[in-house]
Amino acid sequence: MMGRTIPSYRIAIDMEIAKWKPFKDALRKPEKDIFENMLLRSKLYASAGGMAVRPIVLEAMVMTILLDHHIRLLELAAEIERIKSPDTQEEPKGMEKWLERNYSLEPPHVDTSEPTTLD
């Protein structure tokens, strides 16, 4: 019988998720749902994970989960900035604002011109 010797990445994700069932079962109900949702989010980037060609499936899964979390953090940071300064609608929206400024490489700006007090 001839056929595939290794499963597709999408099937490998399902197999890896099944391996984590004992861990999930040890969690409390709210954490179980969150954990399952986190693992399933790796399927959103299955095409990229499959192209990573990693011998350990969990490596690609973790990277896709980290990517998803990073995207969400950037979106939330951009939304916070939008709420803090609603007058500046001309600036790039969403992640583009954060990626354009490359915040990951710049230290946060600290205004040292006037000391602050806790009065």
C-alpha positions in Angstrom: 0.0 0.0 0.0 1.4 3.4 -1.0 0.5 6.7 0.4 1.7 9.5 2.6 4.3 8.7 5.2 3.6 11.8 7.3 0.3 13.4 8.0 -0.6 16.8 6.6 0.1 19.8 8.9 -3.6 20.3 9.5 -4.0 16.6 10.6 -0.8 16.9 12.7 -2.3 19.9 14.5 -5.3 17.8 15.5 -3.0 15.0 16.6 -0.9 17.5 18.7 -4.1 19.0 20.3 -5.2 15.5 21.2 -1.9 14.9 23.0 -2.6 17.9 25.2 -5.9 16.5 26.4 -4.6 15.4 29.9 -3.2 18.9 30.4 -6.5 20.4 29.4 -8.5 18.0 31.6 -6.4 19.2 34.6 -7.5 22.8 34.2 -10.6 24.4 35.6 -13.6 24.9 33.3 -12.8 28.5 32.2 -9.2 27.7 31.6 -10.1 24.6 29.6 -12.1 26.7 27.2 -9.4 29.3 26.9 -6.7 26.7 26.4 -8.7 24.9 23.7 -9.4 28.2 22.0 -5.7 29.1 22.0 -4.7 25.8 20.5 -7.4 26.0 17.8 -6.2 29.5 16.8 -3.1 27.8 15.5 -5.3 26.5 12.7 -5.8 30.1 11.5 -2.2 30.0 10.2 -2.1 26.4 9.1 -0.8 27.3 5.7 2.2 29.2 7.2 2.8 26.5 9.8 2.8 23.8 7.1 5.4 25.8 5.1 7.7 26.0 8.2 8.5 22.3 7.7 9.4 21.8 11.3 9.9 18.2 12.5 8.2 19.0 15.8 4.7 20.2 15.0 4.4 22.0 18.3 7.1 24.5 17.3 5.1 25.7 14.4 1.9 25.7 16.5 3.6 27.9 19.2 4.9 30.3 16.6 1.5 30.7 15.0 -0.2 31.2 18.4 2.5 33.8 19.3 1.9 35.5 15.9 -1.8 35.6 16.6 -1.3 37.1 20.1 1.1 39.7 18.8 -1.3 40.8 16.1 -4.0 41.1 18.8 -1.7 43.1 21.1 -0.9 45.5 18.3 -4.6 45.9 17.4 -5.5 46.6 21.1 -2.6 49.1 21.5 -3.8 50.9 18.4 -7.3 50.9 19.7 -6.2 52.3 23.0 -4.3 55.1 21.2 -7.4 55.9 19.1 -9.6 56.1 22.2 -7.0 58.3 24.0 -6.7 60.8 21.1 -9.9 60.6 19.0 -8.9 63.9 17.2 -6.1 62.2 15.3 -8.1 60.2 12.7 -5.6 61.2 9.9 -2.9 58.8 11.2 -2.7 55.2 10.0 -5.3 53.0 11.6 -5.0 49.6 13.2 -1.7 47.7 13.2 -0.3 49.9 10.4 0.2 52.7 12.9 2.3 50.5 15.1 4.2 48.8 12.3 5.0 52.1 10.6 6.6 53.5 13.7 8.3 50.2 14.5 7.6 50.5 18.2 9.2 47.2 18.9 12.6 48.8 18.3 12.0 52.2 19.9 12.1 52.8 23.7 9.0 54.5 25.0 9.1 58.3 25.1 9.4 59.6 28.6 8.8 63.4 29.2 11.4 64.5 31.7 10.8 68.3 31.3 8.6 68.6 34.4 8.7 66.4 37.5 5.4 64.8 38.4 3.9 64.7 41.8 1.3 62.5 43.4 -0.7 65.3 45.0 
